[in-house]
C-alpha cells in the first residue's frame, strides 16, 4: 500500500512534516509500516529502550520517521518547531530535550509552571515560561487550526475520549495541521477506548522519552539523561534493604473541599509509579483495600478508618508542591483527627510531600531521589523536608543521587 492510498483526500498543508493517516477499527494509524506490536512491551527497566539503528536517523534529504503506538509510523521532513501538548509527561520530556520554549499549549499551564519551577530551581540555566498558553484539555478543532502546530504531542486514543472528537476529526487535524504523536495510557496501563485496543501498546516512561527524542533528533540528550538515570538506579539497587526490612507506605491526595482521600498504587506498572515502583516498599493500601484497588492502577476513594486500617509507616502526600494544599495543614489535620492520629506515619512524623505522578524524565529523577530518602533515610540519606511554597530542598552534593549540574548541562546543551 502506498502512502498516497492512505492519505486523507485533503492535501497535507505542511511540506516539511508529512503524515499518512488511516482509520482501522476506529483507531488512527499513521503510514503503512508495520505496527509496533512486533516490539516488546517490557516492564519498567533500569534504562529506556534504545533507538534502532535506522529509526529516527537523518538521511541526506532530512527525512526521518518514528514508530510508536498508537499512531504507527509518522514521517517528518524537519524538526517540529511549534509544538502542541496536553499532559505533563510529554511536557516534561520536551523540556528535557531543550524544547520547552517550543510548547504552544498544555493542560493547566499555571499548575505545570508552578510545579516545575519548584524542581527546575535546582538546575542552573533551565527555566520555563508558560504564562498565557492555551489550556489544552479538552482541545477544540478550531483552536488547533488557530495554533497551527507542526506536531501534536498528544495521544490520539486519549483525545478520542474527549467530547466532539471522533476518527474523522483526528484524521482531519492530522492531515491538515500536524501529526499526532504521543502515548498517555501507559501511565497506568489503562484500557484503551473502543476501537483502539488492537493497536495500543504500553511503554515505560523512558521508552516514550526515547521516541520523542527521535522526533526532535535529540538522541544525544536522551542517551545522556538515560545514563544519569541508570546511575541512580544502580545506586538504589545496591542500597535497598531486604524486603523484610522495608517500610509500608501509602501514596495519597487529600480533597481540598471535604474529608475525602484518594489513594494510588505504588507498585503498579506504568510511568505514574516510575518513581515509587523501583523502591520496592510495601504498598500499605493493597491489603486494606483488596479488590477495590482494581487492576487498572487508578485512584481509589478512602476515608480515615480505611487509612488507619492500612496503617502505613510512611505517608506520601501529593498536592503540597503544586499549591493544592500545605503540608503543615495536612499534618495538623491528621494529628488532630481522633482516627488518623493513630496511624503509624502520623505518630512517627513520617508525612512527606510528593510532586506529581504524571511525570517525565526531569520529575522522575528528582522524585526518585526524594522518595528514596523519604522511605530509606539510613540507606540514601535523610530527606531534609519540604517547606510549603519553597523550591525542591537543597541537598548537599555528597548526598545527592544525581548531579544537578550534569543534568542542567544536558538540557541546555552544554554537556551532552
C-alpha positions as a Markdown table, in Angstrom:
| # | Residue | x | y | z |
|---|---|---|---|---|
| 1 | Unk | 0.0 | 0.0 | 0.0 |
| 2 | Unk | 1.4 | 3.4 | -0.9 |
| 3 | Unk | 1.2 | 6.5 | 1.3 |
| 4 | Unk | -0.9 | 8.2 | -1.3 |
| 5 | Unk | -3.5 | 5.5 | -0.9 |
| 6 | Unk | -3.7 | 6.1 | 2.8 |
| 7 | Unk | -3.7 | 9.9 | 2.8 |
| 8 | Unk | -6.8 | 11.9 | 3.6 |
| 9 | Unk | -8.3 | 13.4 | 0.4 |
| 10 | Unk | -7.3 | 16.9 | 1.6 |
| 11 | Unk | -3.6 | 17.6 | 0.8 |
| 12 | Unk | -1.1 | 17.8 | 3.6 |
| 13 | Unk | -0.7 | 21.5 | 4.4 |
| 14 | Unk | 2.9 | 21.4 | 5.6 |
| 15 | Unk | 5.7 | 20.4 | 3.2 |
| 16 | Unk | 8.2 | 19.6 | 6.0 |
| 17 | Unk | 6.1 | 17.4 | 8.2 |
| 18 | Unk | 4.3 | 14.6 | 6.4 |
| 19 | Unk | 1.8 | 12.2 | 8.0 |
| 20 | Unk | 0.0 | 9.3 | 6.5 |
| 21 | Unk | -3.4 | 8.7 | 8.1 |
| 22 | Unk | -5.6 | 5.6 | 8.1 |
| 23 | Unk | -8.6 | 4.5 | 10.1 |
| 24 | Unk | -8.5 | 0.9 | 11.1 |
| 25 | Unk | -11.1 | -0.5 | 13.6 |
| 26 | Unk | -11.8 | 3.0 | 14.9 |
| 27 | Unk | -8.1 | 3.7 | 15.5 |
| 28 | Unk | -5.9 | 6.4 | 13.9 |
| 29 | Unk | -2.9 | 4.8 | 12.3 |
| 30 | Unk | 0.0 | 6.5 | 10.6 |
| 31 | Unk | 1.7 | 5.2 | 7.5 |
| 32 | Unk | 1.8 | 1.7 | 6.0 |
| 33 | Unk | 4.7 | 0.4 | 8.1 |
| 34 | Unk | 4.0 | -2.5 | 10.4 |
| 35 | Unk | 2.6 | -1.5 | 13.7 |
| 36 | Unk | 4.7 | -1.6 | 16.8 |
| 37 | Unk | 3.1 | -4.8 | 18.0 |
| 38 | Unk | 6.3 | -6.6 | 17.0 |
| 39 | Unk | 8.2 | -4.6 | 19.6 |
| 40 | Unk | 8.5 | -5.9 | 23.2 |
| 41 | Unk | 6.4 | -4.4 | 25.9 |
| 42 | Unk | 8.8 | -4.7 | 28.9 |
| 43 | Unk | 8.1 | -3.9 | 32.4 |
| 44 | Unk | 9.9 | -0.9 | 33.9 |
| 45 | Unk | 13.6 | -1.4 | 33.3 |
| 46 | Unk | 16.7 | 0.3 | 34.5 |
| 47 | Unk | 17.1 | 2.0 | 31.2 |
| 48 | Unk | 14.8 | 3.2 | 28.5 |
| 49 | Unk | 14.7 | 1.5 | 25.1 |
| 50 | Unk | 17.5 | 2.4 | 22.7 |
| 51 | Unk | 16.6 | 3.7 | 19.2 |
| 52 | Unk | 17.0 | 1.2 | 16.4 |
| 53 | Unk | 19.9 | 1.6 | 14.0 |
| 54 | Unk | 17.8 | 3.4 | 11.4 |
| 55 | Unk | 14.6 | 4.7 | 13.1 |
| 56 | Unk | 15.0 | 8.4 | 13.9 |
| 57 | Unk | 18.2 | 8.8 | 11.9 |
| 58 | Unk | 18.5 | 11.7 | 9.5 |
| 59 | Unk | 19.3 | 10.8 | 5.9 |
| 60 | Unk | 20.7 | 13.3 | 3.5 |
| 61 | Unk | 17.3 | 14.6 | 2.4 |
| 62 | Unk | 16.4 | 15.4 | 6.1 |
| 63 | Unk | 13.5 | 13.0 | 6.3 |
| 64 | Unk | 13.1 | 10.7 | 9.2 |
| 65 | Unk | 10.3 | 8.5 | 10.6 |
| 66 | Unk | 9.4 | 7.4 | 14.1 |
| 67 | Unk | 7.1 | 4.5 | 15.1 |
| 68 | Unk | 5.1 | 4.4 | 18.3 |
| 69 | Unk | 1.8 | 3.0 | 19.3 |
| 70 | Unk | -1.0 | 4.0 | 18.8 |
| 71 | Unk | 0.0 | 6.1 | 15.8 |
| 72 | Unk | 2.2 | 3.7 | 13.9 |
| 73 | Unk | 4.9 | 5.2 | 11.8 |
| 74 | Unk | 5.0 | 9.0 | 11.4 |
| 75 | Unk | 7.3 | 10.6 | 8.8 |
| 76 | Unk | 8.9 | 14.0 | 9.4 |
| 77 | Unk | 11.0 | 16.1 | 6.9 |
| 78 | Unk | 12.3 | 18.5 | 9.6 |
| 79 | Unk | 12.4 | 19.1 | 13.3 |
| 80 | Unk | 9.0 | 20.4 | 14.5 |
| 81 | Unk | 9.2 | 24.0 | 15.8 |
| 82 | Unk | 5.7 | 24.8 | 17.1 |
| 83 | Unk | 4.5 | 22.0 | 19.5 |
| 84 | Unk | 1.1 | 21.3 | 20.9 |
| 85 | Unk | 0.9 | 19.3 | 24.1 |
| 86 | Unk | -1.7 | 18.3 | 26.6 |
| 87 | Unk | -0.4 | 16.2 | 29.5 |
| 88 | Unk | 2.6 | 16.7 | 31.9 |
| 89 | Unk | 4.7 | 13.7 | 31.0 |
| 90 | Unk | 5.1 | 14.9 | 27.4 |
| 91 | Unk | 5.7 | 18.5 | 28.6 |
| 92 | Unk | 8.5 | 17.2 | 30.9 |
| 93 | Unk | 10.1 | 15.3 | 28.0 |
| 94 | Unk | 10.1 | 18.4 | 25.8 |
| 95 | Unk | 11.8 | 20.5 | 28.5 |
| 96 | Unk | 14.4 | 17.7 | 29.0 |
| 97 | Unk | 15.1 | 17.8 | 25.2 |
| 98 | Unk | 15.6 | 21.5 | 25.3 |
| 99 | Unk | 12.3 | 22.2 | 23.6 |
| 100 | Unk | 10.3 | 23.8 | 26.4 |
| 101 | Unk | 10.1 | 27.1 | 24.5 |
| 102 | Unk | 8.5 | 25.3 | 21.5 |
| 103 | Unk | 5.4 | 24.4 | 23.5 |
| 104 | Unk | 2.3 | 26.5 | 22.5 |
| 105 | Unk | -0.3 | 24.7 | 24.6 |
| 106 | Unk | -0.7 | 22.3 | 27.6 |
| 107 | Unk | -3.3 | 21.3 | 30.1 |
| 108 | Unk | -3.4 | 23.6 | 33.1 |
| 109 | Unk | -0.3 | 25.7 | 32.3 |
| 110 | Unk | -0.4 | 27.6 | 35.6 |
| 111 | Unk | -0.3 | 24.4 | 37.5 |
| 112 | Unk | 2.6 | 23.0 | 35.5 |
| 113 | Unk | 4.6 | 26.2 | 35.7 |
| 114 | Unk | 4.2 | 26.4 | 39.5 |
| 115 | Unk | 5.2 | 22.8 | 39.9 |
| 116 | Unk | 8.1 | 22.8 | 37.5 |
| 117 | Unk | 9.6 | 26.0 | 38.9 |
| 118 | Unk | 10.0 | 24.1 | 42.2 |
| 119 | Unk | 12.2 | 21.5 | 40.6 |
| 120 | Unk | 14.0 | 23.5 | 37.9 |
| 121 | Unk | 15.2 | 25.9 | 40.6 |
| 122 | Unk | 17.9 | 23.4 | 41.2 |
| 123 | Unk | 19.0 | 23.2 | 37.6 |
| 124 | Unk | 21.1 | 26.2 | 36.6 |
| 125 | Unk | 20.1 | 27.8 | 33.4 |
| 126 | Unk | 16.9 | 25.7 | 33.0 |
| 127 | Unk | 13.6 | 27.6 | 33.3 |
| 128 | Unk | 10.1 | 27.7 | 31.8 |
| 129 | Unk | 7.6 | 30.5 | 31.0 |
| 130 | Unk | 4.2 | 29.1 | 30.1 |
| 131 | Unk | 2.1 | 32.2 | 31.1 |
| 132 | Unk | -0.9 | 32.6 | 28.8 |
| 133 | Unk | -0.6 | 29.3 | 27.0 |
| 134 | Unk | -3.8 | 27.6 | 25.8 |
| 135 | Unk | -5.1 | 25.1 | 28.4 |
| 136 | Unk | -5.5 | 22.3 | 26.0 |
| 137 | Unk | -7.8 | 19.7 | 27.7 |
| 138 | Unk | -10.2 | 19.1 | 26.2 |
| 139 | Unk | -8.9 | 20.6 | 22.9 |
| 140 | Unk | -11.1 | 22.0 | 20.2 |
| 141 | Unk | -10.5 | 21.7 | 16.4 |
| 142 | Unk | -10.9 | 25.4 | 16.0 |
| 143 | Unk | -8.1 | 26.1 | 18.4 |
| 144 | Unk | -5.8 | 23.5 | 16.9 |
| 145 | Unk | -6.3 | 25.2 | 13.5 |
| 146 | Unk | -5.5 | 28.6 | 15.1 |
| 147 | Unk | -2.4 | 27.3 | 16.8 |
| 148 | Unk | -1.1 | 25.8 | 13.5 |
| 149 | Unk | 1.3 | 23.4 | 15.3 |
| 150 | Unk | 3.9 | 21.4 | 13.5 |
| 151 | Unk | 3.1 | 18.4 | 15.6 |
| 152 | Unk | 0.6 | 17.5 | 18.3 |
| 153 | Unk | 2.5 | 15.7 | 21.1 |
| 154 | Unk | -0.7 | 14.0 | 22.4 |
| 155 | Unk | -2.1 | 10.6 | 22.4 |
| 156 | Unk | -4.9 | 10.3 | 19.8 |
| 157 | Unk | -6.5 | 7.5 | 21.7 |
| 158 | Unk | -6.8 | 9.8 | 24.7 |
| 159 | Unk | -8.1 | 12.7 | 22.6 |
| 160 | Unk | -10.7 | 10.4 | 21.1 |
| 161 | Unk | -12.3 | 10.2 | 24.6 |
| 162 | Unk | -13.0 | 14.0 | 24.6 |
| 163 | Unk | -16.3 | 15.4 | 23.6 |
| 164 | Unk | -16.5 | 16.4 | 19.9 |
| 165 | Unk | -13.7 | 14.1 | 18.8 |
| 166 | Unk | -14.0 | 11.1 | 16.5 |
| 167 | Unk | -11.8 | 9.4 | 13.9 |
| 168 | Unk | -12.8 | 11.9 | 11.3 |
| 169 | Unk | -11.7 | 14.8 | 13.5 |
| 170 | Unk | -8.4 | 13.2 | 14.4 |
| 171 | Unk | -7.7 | 12.4 | 10.7 |
| 172 | Unk | -8.6 | 16.0 | 9.7 |
| 173 | Unk | -6.2 | 17.6 | 12.2 |
| 174 | Unk | -3.5 | 15.1 | 11.5 |
| 175 | Unk | -3.7 | 15.8 | 7.8 |
| 176 | Unk | -4.4 | 19.5 | 7.6 |
| 177 | Unk | -2.5 | 20.8 | 10.6 |
| 178 | Unk | 0.2 | 18.4 | 12.0 |
| 179 | Unk | 0.5 | 14.8 | 13.0 |
| 180 | Unk | -0.4 | 13.3 | 16.3 |
| 181 | Unk | 2.4 | 11.7 | 18.3 |
| 182 | Unk | 2.1 | 10.7 | 21.9 |
| 183 | Unk | 1.3 | 7.8 | 24.3 |
| 184 | Unk | -0.7 | 8.5 | 27.5 |
| 185 | Unk | -2.5 | 5.3 | 28.6 |
| 186 | Unk | 0.9 | 3.8 | 29.5 |
| 187 | Unk | 0.6 | 5.8 | 32.7 |
| 188 | Unk | -1.4 | 3.1 | 34.5 |
| 189 | Unk | -1.8 | 0.6 | 31.6 |
| 190 | Unk | -5.3 | 2.0 | 31.2 |
| 191 | Unk | -7.6 | 0.1 | 28.9 |
| 192 | Unk | -7.8 | 1.8 | 25.5 |
| 193 | Unk | -11.1 | 3.2 | 24.3 |
| 194 | Unk | -13.3 | 1.3 | 21.9 |
| 195 | Unk | -11.6 | 0.7 | 18.6 |
| 196 | Unk | -8.0 | 1.2 | 19.8 |
| 197 | Unk | -7.2 | -2.0 | 21.7 |
| 198 | Unk | -5.7 | -3.8 | 18.7 |
| 199 | Unk | -3.2 | -1.1 | 18.0 |
| 200 | Unk | -2.3 | 0.0 | 21.5 |
| 201 | Unk | 0.9 | -0.8 | 23.2 |
| 202 | Unk | 2.3 | 0.2 | 26.6 |
| 203 | Unk | 5.7 | 1.8 | 27.1 |
| 204 | Unk | 7.8 | 2.8 | 30.1 |
| 205 | Unk | 8.4 | 6.5 | 30.7 |
| 206 | Unk | 11.9 | 6.3 | 29.3 |
| 207 | Unk | 10.8 | 4.4 | 26.2 |
| 208 | Unk | 8.3 | 7.2 | 25.4 |
| 209 | Unk | 11.1 | 9.7 | 26.0 |
| 210 | Unk | 13.3 | 7.9 | 23.6 |
| 211 | Unk | 10.6 | 8.1 | 20.9 |
| 212 | Unk | 10.2 | 11.8 | 21.4 |
| 213 | Unk | 13.9 | 12.2 | 21.2 |
| 214 | Unk | 13.8 | 10.6 | 17.8 |
| 215 | Unk | 11.1 | 13.0 | 16.6 |
| 216 | Unk | 13.2 | 16.1 | 17.6 |
| 217 | Unk | 16.6 | 14.5 | 16.7 |
| 218 | Unk | 17.8 | 14.8 | 20.2 |
| 219 | Unk | 19.3 | 11.3 | 20.7 |
| 220 | Unk | 22.4 | 12.7 | 22.4 |
| 221 | Unk | 20.3 | 14.4 | 25.1 |
| 222 | Unk | 18.2 | 11.3 | 25.6 |
| 223 | Unk | 21.2 | 9.0 | 25.9 |
| 224 | Unk | 22.9 | 11.4 | 28.3 |
| 225 | Unk | 19.9 | 11.7 | 30.6 |
| 226 | Unk | 19.3 | 7.9 | 30.4 |
| 227 | Unk | 22.9 | 7.4 | 31.6 |
| 228 | Unk | 22.2 | 9.7 | 34.6 |
| 229 | Unk | 19.0 | 7.7 | 35.3 |
| 230 | Unk | 20.9 | 4.4 | 35.1 |
| 231 | Unk | 23.4 | 5.6 | 37.6 |
| 232 | Unk | 20.5 | 6.5 | 40.0 |
| 233 | Unk | 19.0 | 3.0 | 39.5 |
| 234 | Unk | 22.4 | 1.3 | 40.2 |
| 235 | Unk | 22.7 | 3.3 | 43.5 |
| 236 | Unk | 19.2 | 2.3 | 44.5 |
| 237 | Unk | 19.5 | -1.3 | 43.6 |
| 238 | Unk | 22.8 | -1.5 | 45.6 |
| 239 | Unk | 21.3 | 0.2 | 48.6 |
| 240 | Unk | 17.8 | -1.2 | 49.0 |
| 241 | Unk | 17.5 | -3.2 | 52.3 |
| 242 | Unk | 16.0 | -6.7 | 52.3 |
| 243 | Unk | 12.2 | -6.8 | 51.6 |
| 244 | Unk | 11.5 | -7.8 | 55.2 |
| 245 | Unk | 13.2 | -4.6 | 56.4 |
| 246 | Unk | 11.3 | -2.2 | 54.2 |
| 247 | Unk | 8.6 | 0.1 | 55.4 |
| 248 | Unk | 5.0 | 0.1 | 54.3 |
| 249 | Unk | 3.8 | 3.3 | 52.6 |
| 250 | Unk | 0.7 | 4.9 | 51.1 |
| 251 | Unk | 0.6 | 7.5 | 48.3 |
| 252 | Unk | -2.5 | 9.7 | 48.8 |
| 253 | Unk | -4.0 | 13.1 | 48.0 |
| 254 | Unk | -6.5 | 14.9 | 50.2 |
| 255 | Unk | -9.6 | 16.7 | 49.0 |
| 256 | Unk | -9.5 | 20.5 | 49.2 |
| 257 | Unk | -13.2 | 20.7 | 49.8 |
| 258 | Unk | -14.2 | 17.8 | 52.1 |
| 259 | Unk | -12.8 | 14.8 | 54.0 |
| 260 | Unk | -12.3 | 12.5 | 51.1 |
| 261 | Unk | -8.9 | 10.9 | 50.5 |
| 262 | Unk | -7.7 | 9.2 | 47.3 |
| 263 | Unk | -5.1 | 6.5 | 47.2 |
| 264 | Unk | -2.8 | 5.4 | 44.4 |
| 265 | Unk | -1.0 | 2.2 | 43.6 |
| 266 | Unk | 2.8 | 2.5 | 44.3 |
| 267 | Unk | 3.9 | -0.7 | 42.6 |
| 268 | Unk | 1.6 | -0.8 | 39.6 |
| 269 | Unk | 3.0 | -0.9 | 36.0 |
| 270 | Unk | 3.2 | 2.4 | 34.2 |
| 271 | Unk | 5.0 | 5.7 | 34.4 |
| 272 | Unk | 2.7 | 7.0 | 37.1 |
| 273 | Unk | 4.6 | 4.8 | 39.5 |
| 274 | Unk | 8.0 | 5.1 | 37.9 |
| 275 | Unk | 9.5 | 6.8 | 41.0 |
| 276 | Unk | 7.9 | 4.5 | 43.6 |
| 277 | Unk | 7.9 | 1.0 | 42.0 |
| 278 | Unk | 11.7 | 0.7 | 41.8 |
| 279 | Unk | 12.0 | 1.4 | 45.5 |
| 280 | Unk | 10.0 | -1.7 | 46.4 |
| 281 | Unk | 8.2 | -0.6 | 49.5 |
| 282 | Unk | 5.2 | -2.5 | 50.7 |
| 283 | Unk | 2.0 | -0.8 | 49.5 |
| 284 | Unk | 0.0 | -0.4 | 52.7 |
| 285 | Unk | -3.2 | 0.2 | 50.8 |
| 286 | Unk | -3.1 | -3.1 | 48.9 |
| 287 | Unk | -4.2 | -5.3 | 51.7 |
| 288 | Unk | -6.6 | -2.8 | 53.3 |
| 289 | Unk | -8.4 | -2.1 | 50.1 |
| 290 | Unk | -8.2 | -5.5 | 48.4 |
| 291 | Unk | -10.3 | -6.0 | 45.3 |
| 292 | Unk | -11.4 | -2.3 | 45.4 |
| 293 | Unk | -7.9 | -1.4 | 44.2 |
| 294 | Unk | -8.8 | -3.0 | 40.8 |
| 295 | Unk | -6.4 | -3.8 | 38.0 |
| 296 | Unk | -6.1 | -0.5 | 36.2 |
| 297 | Unk | -4.0 | 1.4 | 38.7 |
| 298 | Unk | -6.4 | 4.2 | 39.0 |
| 299 | Unk | -7.2 | 6.1 | 42.2 |
| 300 | Unk | -9.5 | 4.7 | 44.9 |
| 301 | Unk | -11.5 | 6.6 | 47.5 |
| 302 | Unk | -10.5 | 6.3 | 51.1 |
| 303 | Unk | -11.7 | 7.5 | 54.4 |
| 304 | Unk | -10.0 | 8.0 | 57.8 |
| 305 | Unk | -10.9 | 4.5 | 59.0 |
| 306 | Unk | -9.6 | 2.8 | 55.9 |
| 307 | Unk | -6.4 | 4.7 | 56.0 |
| 308 | Unk | -5.9 | 3.7 | 59.7 |
| 309 | Unk | -6.6 | 0.1 | 58.7 |
| 310 | Unk | -3.8 | 0.3 | 56.1 |
| 311 | Unk | -1.6 | 2.0 | 58.8 |
| 312 | Unk | 1.3 | 3.0 | 56.6 |
| 313 | Unk | 4.8 | 3.6 | 58.2 |
| 314 | Unk | 5.2 | 6.4 | 55.7 |
| 315 | Unk | 2.6 | 8.7 | 54.2 |
| 316 | Unk | 3.5 | 10.2 | 50.8 |
| 317 | Unk | 1.2 | 13.2 | 50.1 |
| 318 | Unk | 0.5 | 14.7 | 46.6 |
| 319 | Unk | -0.5 | 18.3 | 46.4 |
| 320 | Unk | 1.8 | 20.5 | 48.6 |
| 321 | Unk | 4.4 | 21.1 | 45.9 |
| 322 | Unk | 1.8 | 22.5 | 43.5 |
| 323 | Unk | -0.1 | 24.6 | 46.0 |
| 324 | Unk | -3.3 | 22.5 | 46.3 |
| 325 | Unk | -2.5 | 22.0 | 50.0 |
| 326 | Unk | 0.1 | 23.0 | 52.5 |
| 327 | Unk | 1.9 | 20.2 | 54.2 |
| 328 | Unk | 1.6 | 21.9 | 57.6 |
| 329 | Unk | -2.2 | 21.9 | 57.3 |
| 330 | Unk | -2.2 | 18.3 | 56.3 |
| 331 | Unk | -0.1 | 17.3 | 59.3 |
| 332 | Unk | -2.3 | 19.3 | 61.6 |
| 333 | Unk | -5.4 | 17.8 | 60.1 |
| 334 | Unk | -4.1 | 14.2 | 60.6 |
| 335 | Unk | -2.7 | 14.8 | 64.1 |
| 336 | Unk | -6.0 | 16.4 | 65.4 |
| 337 | Unk | -8.3 | 13.7 | 64.0 |
| 338 | Unk | -9.1 | 11.0 | 66.6 |
| 339 | Unk | -8.8 | 8.3 | 63.9 |
| 340 | Unk | -5.9 | 9.3 | 61.8 |
| 341 | Unk | -3.7 | 10.4 | 64.8 |
| 342 | Unk | -3.3 | 6.6 | 65.5 |
| 343 | Unk | -1.7 | 6.0 | 62.1 |
| 344 | Unk | 2.0 | 5.0 | 62.5 |
| 345 | Unk | 3.2 | 7.5 | 59.9 |
| 346 | Unk | 1.4 | 10.3 | 61.8 |
| 347 | Unk | 2.8 | 9.2 | 65.2 |
| 348 | Unk | 6.3 | 9.0 | 63.9 |
| 349 | Unk | 6.2 | 12.2 | 61.9 |
| 350 | Unk | 6.8 | 10.5 | 58.6 |
| 351 | Unk | 4.5 | 12.5 | 56.4 |
| 352 | Unk | 6.2 | 13.8 | 53.2 |
| 353 | Unk | 5.3 | 15.9 | 50.2 |
| 354 | Unk | 5.3 | 14.4 | 46.7 |
| 355 | Unk | 5.3 | 16.2 | 43.3 |
| 356 | Unk | 3.2 | 14.6 | 40.6 |
| 357 | Unk | 2.5 | 11.1 | 39.2 |
| 358 | Unk | 2.3 | 12.2 | 35.6 |
| 359 | Unk | 6.0 | 12.7 | 35.2 |
| 360 | Unk | 8.7 | 12.8 | 32.5 |
| 361 | Unk | 12.4 | 12.3 | 33.0 |
| 362 | Unk | 13.1 | 15.5 | 35.0 |
| 363 | Unk | 10.5 | 14.9 | 37.6 |
| 364 | Unk | 11.4 | 11.2 | 37.6 |
| 365 | Unk | 15.0 | 11.9 | 38.6 |
| 366 | Unk | 14.0 | 14.3 | 41.4 |
| 367 | Unk | 11.1 | 12.2 | 42.6 |
| 368 | Unk | 13.1 | 9.0 | 42.7 |
| 369 | Unk | 15.7 | 10.7 | 44.8 |
| 370 | Unk | 13.1 | 12.3 | 47.0 |
| 371 | Unk | 11.2 | 9.1 | 47.6 |
| 372 | Unk | 14.3 | 7.1 | 48.2 |
| 373 | Unk | 15.3 | 9.4 | 51.0 |
| 374 | Unk | 11.7 | 9.5 | 52.4 |
| 375 | Unk | 11.5 | 5.7 | 52.5 |
| 376 | Unk | 15.1 | 4.8 | 53.3 |
| 377 | Unk | 16.9 | 7.6 | 55.1 |
| 378 | Unk | 19.5 | 5.1 | 56.5 |
| 379 | Unk | 20.5 | 3.9 | 53.1 |
| 380 | Unk | 20.1 | 7.1 | 50.9 |
| 381 | Unk | 20.4 | 10.0 | 53.4 |
| 382 | Unk | 17.9 | 12.0 | 55.3 |
| 383 | Unk | 15.2 | 13.8 | 53.4 |
| 384 | Unk | 15.6 | 17.5 | 54.5 |
| 385 | Unk | 11.9 | 18.1 | 54.3 |
| 386 | Unk | 9.8 | 20.3 | 52.0 |
| 387 | Unk | 8.9 | 23.8 | 53.1 |
| 388 | Unk | 5.5 | 25.0 | 51.8 |
| 389 | Unk | 5.8 | 27.2 | 48.8 |
| 390 | Unk | 9.6 | 26.8 | 48.5 |
| 391 | Unk | 11.6 | 25.0 | 45.8 |
| 392 | Unk | 12.8 | 21.4 | 46.0 |
| 393 | Unk | 15.1 | 21.5 | 49.0 |
| 394 | Unk | 18.8 | 22.0 | 48.7 |
| 395 | Unk | 20.7 | 18.8 | 49.3 |
| 396 | Unk | 24.5 | 18.7 | 49.8 |
| 397 | Unk | 26.3 | 17.4 | 46.7 |
| 398 | Unk | 27.7 | 14.3 | 48.5 |
| 399 | Unk | 24.1 | 13.3 | 49.5 |
| 400 | Unk | 22.5 | 13.8 | 46.0 |
| 401 | Unk | 21.6 | 10.7 | 44.0 |
| 402 | Unk | 22.4 | 12.6 | 40.7 |
| 403 | Unk | 24.5 | 15.6 | 39.7 |
| 404 | Unk | 22.3 | 18.7 | 39.2 |
| 405 | Unk | 24.9 | 20.4 | 37.1 |
| 406 | Unk | 25.3 | 17.4 | 34.8 |
| 407 | Unk | 21.5 | 17.3 | 34.2 |
| 408 | Unk | 21.3 | 21.1 | 33.7 |
| 409 | Unk | 24.2 | 21.0 | 31.2 |
| 410 | Unk | 22.5 | 18.2 | 29.2 |
| 411 | Unk | 19.2 | 20.1 | 29.0 |
| 412 | Unk | 20.9 | 23.4 | 28.0 |
| 413 | Unk | 23.2 | 21.6 | 25.5 |
| 414 | Unk | 26.4 | 22.4 | 27.4 |
| 415 | Unk | 27.3 | 18.9 | 28.5 |
| 416 | Unk | 26.0 | 16.2 | 26.1 |
